[in-house]
Amino acid sequence: MKKILLIGAGKSSIYLIDYLLNHAVADNFELIVADLNCESALLKTQQRPNSKAIAFDVNNVEERKKYISQSDLVISMLPAFMHFPVAKDCVDLKKHLITASYVSPEIRALHTQAINNDVLLLNEIGLDPGIDHLSAMKVIHKIKADGGRLNSFKSYCGGLVAPESNDNPWGYKFSWNPRNVIVAGQSTAQFMQNGQYKYLPYHRLFKSAETINIEGLGAFDAYANRDSLSYKSVYGISDIKTMIRGTLRQHLYCKAWHIFVSLGITDDSIKIDIPEKYTYADFVSSFLPANDKNILQNLCDFAGYLPHDEVIKMIEWTGILGNEEIGLKHASPAEILQQLLEKKWVLKPNDKDLIVMQHLFEFVNSKQETKKISSSLIVTGKDNIHTAMAKTVGLPMAMAARKVINGEIKLRGVQIPIMAELYEPILKELAEHGIVFKEKEEEIVD
C-alpha cells in the first residue's frame, strides 16, 4: 500500500485530509498525518480507515528522514521557510513533494537533482498561489490558441469575511496565518503597467492601493503582491504591457493599514523590552511625535486625518489607543500588533469567511478586435472551522496529491501548476466542489 505523509495539521488542512481519506480505501493508499501536536492530527483523522496520526517534530532530522523514507509522497503544510529541509530529504530519498508555497531559490536549485532522481516537487498548488495559476493559464492558453495577443493581465485575490459575518469596520477576520497578514507587503512590489516597470516600496504600498469592483460585492482595495514580473516568463507572456498580481481587502482597509505602516508598528525586525503595565496607548505614543496633545489628536495630526474620519474610527476600534496592558515582556512591534488583532479579528464559531478572486484580461483577437475577459471566483465558508480558505487551499493540494500517488501526473523536477496536464483535471474536479469561475467577455470600445 502506498503512503502519503502530510506534515502539518493546521487550520488549512481539514478539507485536504477529508478529501484524501474519502479516497484512501478505494485508491489503496494510507494517509499519515504528522503534527507537533498529535491531538490536532487525531482530531482531523478521527481514526478513519487507512489513516494514522503521529506526533512529529520536523526539526528532528532522524525522525524526519525516517518518516519521509517510509512514504511515497509528502505534502508539507509547514510555514514556507521550513519547506527546504523537507524538500531536500524528498529529493535525496526519491519521494515526491507537494506544497502550497511560492518556489524559493533554495528549492528551485533542486530541479536538476529532482529530475535525475525521478522526483516531482510541485509547489504553488493552493489558493494564491495555486488556483490563480490554474484558472489564469486556462484562459491565457485559450486566447493564444484562438490567435489572440494578450496586452494586459491583472489578478487579485483576498481572504475576507462574508457580508453576513462582517461585524467590524475593517471587514476582515483571520482565516489563515495571522503573522503573514501583519507582515504582508514588506518586500518591494514589482509589476508592469502600460509598458513601464513599476516598483512600490513597503512604505508606499498600501497608500497606493487602487479600487476595483467585484460584481455583486462592490468596491475593494487592491494592492500589488511582491513580484508580478517573474510570472511574465512563467506564464509565457513576456511581451505583455500590463502584469499585476495583487491582494484584495475591504475598501478603506489599506488607508487604515498605511497608518500602522507609517507609525512603524508592523516592524518585525527589532525586539523591544516592554515595561511592566505598558498599555497599547503607551506603545502607540512611543512612535508618535513628542508633544502635549492627547493621543487621538496626535495620531490624527501625524496621519493627516480628522478624529471623525472613518479611517481613524477603524484604528480606534482595534483598541490600540486604549489602556489595556500589553502583557508581553519582549516582542517586536509587529508581534504586539498581532497579539491585539488576534483578539479583535477572530472568526466566531458561526462566522463565515469569503474568498474572492478576479482575473482581468485584455487582448486583441484574431479579427483585431480588442476584448476583455473577467474571470471571477467567490467561495463562502461554512463556519470558523470549515472555512473557504481551508477549502480553496486544501482541495487543489489534495487533488494533485491523489493524481501523483495514482501515477496520473508524469511531471518531474520543480514545477508549479501552469500546464494543461494539471489545470484541466483539477479545475474540472474543483467545480464539482463548488469552486467555479464565472467568466464574462466583452468588447472594448474606444
LINGIWO-V979631 format. One record per helix or strand of 3 or more residues. SS is the DSSP state (H for helix, E for strand). FROM is the first residue (numbers start at 1). LEN is the number of residues. If there is no record, write none. Layout:
ss: {SS SS}
from: {FROM FROM}
len: {LEN LEN}
This chain:
ss: {E H E H E H E H E H H E H E H H E E H E E H E H H H H H E E H E H E}
from: {2 11 29 38 51 61 73 80 96 105 111 120 131 149 163 178 189 196 202 210 218 230 242 253 280 295 310 333 353 370 388 413 420 438}
len: {6 17 7 8 5 9 4 13 4 4 6 4 15 13 3 5 5 5 4 5 7 5 9 11 6 9 8 12 12 11 18 4 13 6}
